[in-house]
Amino acid sequence: MQWWREARFGMFVHWGLYSGLAGTWEGKAVATKGGMEWIQQRVKADTGTYAQAALPLFQPTPGFAQEWAALAKAAGCRYLVFTTKHHDGFALHDSKAGDYHAGARLQRDLVREIVAAARQQGLRIGFYHSVIDWHHDQYAYAQSKQLPHPLKGLPYPNGGRDHAAYVGYLHRQVTELVSGYGPVDILWWDYSAQDFQGDAAWRAGELMALVRARQPAIIMNNRLYRTPEAGWAGMGTSGYLPRLEPRYGDFVTPEQHIPATGMPGVDWETCMTLNTTWGFSAHDHAWKSDETLVRTLIDIASKGGNYLLNIGPKGDGSVPAESVKSLRAIGAWMQVNGEAIYATQASPFDKPAWGRCTQKRLPDGGTRLYLHVFDWPADGKLVVPSATRLRGAKLLAGGARVAASQRGDTVTLTLPAQAPDPIASVVALDLDGPAGR
Ligand code: GLC
């Protein structure tokens, strides 16, 4: 897990047939908020009708993947997780199983193109893979009341369904993905319900075993299960528990949510959107500000978690201009302050009023605290609780020394009048030993 814990920041990519539809169905906007990667379910279209409308609009340009990888690198991301198959069931690789994949429909292996581009930029690779499938005609959707399906409540259009046949197909496609594209660093499953999960729904134990057998170093999330032992308190988007037994996965996955005090004792990663949808929508303009995005990255790191920030490219693979702008803004901040995020640990003290804190042990046994100042003090004074002997302090931007004094277990810093950065200015404070908690 070490590379992953040190990485702290990754790019999530939701891209597939739904991206060409862009949140529009029969000429009308389906919604201005919410996941448009779910459009097939939102309009209750069967897979044939959906594919007929979506396929013509899914025309990836030749170099689309290079743009993604370059953007992830420019943003300071260390890994890239993309949708090899989402709930609509369309697979982006050239598969020998079935015919609902890019090989059969576009004569391209989009997974191979994306993996190559990401490796070229030195990024670690993650495969998001949906176990839910709204295309496969043996996926027995009536067996779960909690999981979504466009035909939910309707009888199976093809009579009875042998779910085991679908699970066999799922295992075949996953085997192809972890056997044919070189080292894969992350498997990001999605998702299970309390009434449909684990071995009963996906033969999950076998699935994880076949992946580990072919990719011994791979990291997997906890979404093949929906039990407390796997970090789930329920179905809601705040139902996360700081608990994960190794056989259920390697990290917990809060979604659009940051645990108030982190999740001490488990590895966790918060995934979030730039607006309100994972898949591209032409109708969703609720873009988060650069300030919100940078401070969210800092907040998550200060609580010991990873941030997986999503982009939703269009049907041709191009990235919306607003997303490019936001990721470049994060990258500009990381250029100066990346040291205060990568390979750091959670704050040794509770959330200070002026911002957040991350820390890093120094090779000589000292500790460097990174004080991420959101609200630059008008009186130039910054107070930090620390009983550990002070060594010195400096601004990370430019390296200028910062005057510091210590009385008992309180350090007082005298800051220059002007904040180096309007979003978050980092002061590096060195202590002569472990920081107290
Ligand atoms: C939710 C959304 C799904 C998305 C996932 C990403 O489960 O329903 O569409 O892929 O979150 O975390």
Boltz pocket constraint, residues with backbone or C-beta under 6 A from the ligand:
constraints:
  - pocket:
      binder: B
      contacts: [[A, 14], [A, 35], [A, 37], [A, 38], [A, 190], [A, 191], [A, 255], [A, 271], [A, 278]]
      max_distance: 6.0
